[in-house]
Amino acid sequence: MSLTGLSMGLYSPGSFSDRPVPQWLVLELLNDAVWAPNDGLREPWRFIYAEAGSGGFMTGLQDPAPAFLIVAMKEESDSYKRDEDFAAVCCLIQNFQLLAHVRKLGVRRTMKDWMYDREQTYLFGVQDKECIVAVLEMGFVDEPESAYRAASVTEVRLESL
């Protein structure tokens, strides 16, 4: 896959079709998305998959979607490692979104208030020394609703020291 020209076709899905998201597809995409190493080659991430109808856990917490992927991260006590791990997890999420786009799978990255409530996160299996980085709302998209374009290099300003 090439990133050249891909940004012109990216979109933020407003709604998803009712088509289920197969868990094997999510695993396939994750296996490629994990190429987001940090300096220590740590893999600080863990994933919790939930389908829309699986016990109603996500009802009222997230917008409706056929499937959800909770992206959790190990919390290092060393702040340098923690920041480095967070950057790697964010890169992994971006990789996942790009790979999903190619497969016509829409992904919304969300950060909701409940993610910071330790009692609520325990219900999802988030462990003591972990935090949720994002919840990915996933579903197939029939028609892109709102296309967006990334800024080109000529539009980005570089500041000189």
Solvent accessible surface area in square Angstrom, and as a share of the most:
residue,aa,sasa,rsa
1,M,135,0.60
2,S,73,0.47
3,L,112,0.56
4,T,125,0.73
5,G,55,0.53
6,L,26,0.13
7,S,40,0.26
8,M,123,0.55
9,G,40,0.38
10,L,24,0.12
11,Y,31,0.12
12,S,55,0.35
13,P,4,0.03
14,G,46,0.44
15,S,65,0.42
16,F,32,0.13
17,S,24,0.15
18,D,142,0.74
19,R,140,0.51
20,P,97,0.61
21,V,3,0.02
22,P,41,0.26
23,Q,97,0.43
24,W,153,0.54
25,L,6,0.03
26,V,3,0.02
27,L,99,0.49
28,E,73,0.33
29,L,7,0.03
30,L,12,0.06
31,N,103,0.53
32,D,79,0.41
33,A,0,0.00
34,V,43,0.25
35,W,198,0.69
36,A,7,0.06
37,P,88,0.56
38,N,15,0.08
39,D,117,0.61
40,G,44,0.42
41,L,137,0.68
42,R,56,0.20
43,E,111,0.50
44,P,3,0.02
45,W,26,0.09
46,R,78,0.28
47,F,53,0.22
48,I,32,0.16
49,Y,48,0.18
50,A,13,0.10
51,E,88,0.39
52,A,52,0.41
53,G,73,0.70
54,S,50,0.33
55,G,71,0.68
56,G,36,0.35
57,F,108,0.45
58,M,9,0.04
59,T,113,0.66
60,G,77,0.74
61,L,39,0.20
62,Q,16,0.07
63,D,70,0.36
64,P,122,0.77
65,A,8,0.06
66,P,22,0.14
67,A,0,0.00
68,F,6,0.03
69,L,2,0.01
70,I,0,0.00
71,V,0,0.00
72,A,0,0.00
73,M,6,0.03
74,K,110,0.47
75,E,62,0.28
76,E,52,0.23
77,S,115,0.74
78,D,65,0.34
79,S,63,0.41
80,Y,148,0.56
81,K,79,0.34
82,R,83,0.30
83,D,96,0.50
84,E,31,0.14
85,D,1,0.00
86,F,91,0.38
87,A,54,0.42
88,A,5,0.04
89,V,0,0.00
90,C,34,0.21
91,C,71,0.42
92,L,1,0.00
93,I,0,0.00
94,Q,78,0.35
95,N,42,0.21
96,F,0,0.00
97,Q,40,0.18
98,L,22,0.11
99,L,38,0.19
100,A,0,0.00
101,H,34,0.15
102,V,72,0.41
103,R,96,0.35
104,K,137,0.58
105,L,2,0.01
106,G,3,0.03
107,V,15,0.08
108,R,39,0.14
109,R,88,0.32
110,T,19,0.11
111,M,114,0.51
112,K,62,0.26
113,D,132,0.68
114,W,23,0.08
115,M,8,0.04
116,Y,149,0.57
117,D,69,0.36
118,R,89,0.32
119,E,141,0.63
120,Q,43,0.19
121,T,4,0.02
122,Y,101,0.38
123,L,112,0.56
124,F,19,0.08
125,G,38,0.37
126,V,3,0.02
127,Q,105,0.47
128,D,101,0.52
129,K,153,0.65
130,E,9,0.04
131,C,35,0.21
132,I,9,0.05
133,V,6,0.03
134,A,1,0.01
135,V,0,0.00
136,L,1,0.01
137,E,0,0.00
138,M,0,0.00
139,G,0,0.00
140,F,12,0.05
141,V,17,0.10
142,D,116,0.60
143,E,129,0.58
144,P,75,0.47
145,E,107,0.48
146,S,59,0.38
147,A,83,0.64
148,Y,113,0.43
149,R,131,0.48
150,A,56,0.43
151,A,65,0.50
152,S,48,0.31
153,V,134,0.77
154,T,133,0.77
155,E,95,0.42
156,V,83,0.47
157,R,188,0.69
158,L,165,0.82
159,E,135,0.60
160,S,107,0.69
161,L,231,1.15
